[in-house]
Amino acid sequence: MRTFEDQPDRQVVDLQLALKRLGGDEAMLRELIEIFLRETPDWMTRLEWAINQGDTDEVFRRAHDIKGSTHVFAAAAAVEAAQSLEQMGRIADLDGADEAFGVLQAELVWVRQALQSFS
């Protein structure tokens, strides 16, 4: 399995931009990282359930939440992956959702590793 350390040139998150977005509040950034790391597994479980159930409204909501959370950390690839699922939920067409979920899941592994190395 590839790890974050294996590809140091891959910018998964931009914590300087995240810190700027938070007005330089490093304590807030650390708190948001803790929340993200703690809650991500549940968010992904709920998203996967919604995809499996064909619940497009729930897919939209869960993907939207994940998109917003990853945006805080300027995690562009994860934001894009979540946005893809959000759009599928919005238009009520989950064709390709399993593949999109896999992409998001992989990106979140990278994001979590990057954030764990910061905290």
N, C-alpha and C positions, 0 to 999 in steps of 0.2 A: 504494500500500500504506500502510495506517495504521501509525503507529509509536507507541511508548510515549509519546514526547514530544508527540504530537498530542492525547493524552487524559490530561493530568496529573492529573485528578480520579479516574481509574480506579486503584484500589488492587489491583495485581496480586499483590504480595508485601507482607508486613509484616516488614521486617527487624528492627524493634525487638522484635517478639515472637520472631522467630527467635533474636535475640541473647539474649533472656531465657531461652529454652529451652536455650540453650547455656551458661548460667551467666555470661553477659557476655563469653565468650571470643571476641573479635573475630578473632583469628588462626584459630580453628577455623571460624568462619563463612566467612572468606575461602577457606579450604581446601575447605570443602564447596561453595562457589560454583564454584571452579575445577573440582572433580570433576564437578559437575552440568553445567557448560558443556561440558566435554570429553566426557562420556559420553552425554549426551542423544541425539545423533544415532544412536548405535549402539543404544540402548534402543528408540528409535522404529522403527528398521529391523527389529529382532528382533520387535517387537510387530506391525508390519505383515505380516511374513512369517508369523507365527503365525495372524493373522486370515486371510490368503490361503490358508493350508494347512488351516484349520479345526481347528487344534490348540488346543482350549479350555484344556487344562492350561497350555500355554505362554502363552496370552493372559492367563490368571489370574496367572501368576507375573510376567510383564513388567509388566502393569498395576499389580499390587500393589507392585512395586519403584518404579515411577514415582510412584504415589500416596504412598508413604512419603517419597520424595525431595522431592516438591513440598510435602508437609506440613511438612517442616523449615523451609521458607521462608514458611509460612503463606499459600501460594498457593491460596486457597480454590476458585477456579473450575477450576484445573488438577487439584486434588485430586478435585473432584467429577467431572470428566471421566474421570479415570483410574479412579475408583471405579465408574463406570458400566461400563467395560470389564472391570474386575475381576469385577463381579457377573455379567456375561455369561459369562465364563470359568468362574466358580464353578458356575453352573447349566447349563453346557454348551449355551448357546443364543446363537449369534453373530448372530442376526437384528438388524440395525441396527448391527452392529459397524463397518462402513465409515464410516457417518455419525458414530458416536461417536469413531472414530479421527480423523476430520477435525476435530471439535471439540477433542479433546485436542491435536492438532497445532497448531491455531490458538492455543490457550491457552499452549502451551509457547513459541511465538514471543514472546508478551507476557512470560512469565516470564524467558526468556533475555535479552530487552532490558532488563528491570528489573534483573536481576542484573549484566549487563554494565555498566550505569551505576553500580553500586555498587563494582565491583572496580577 
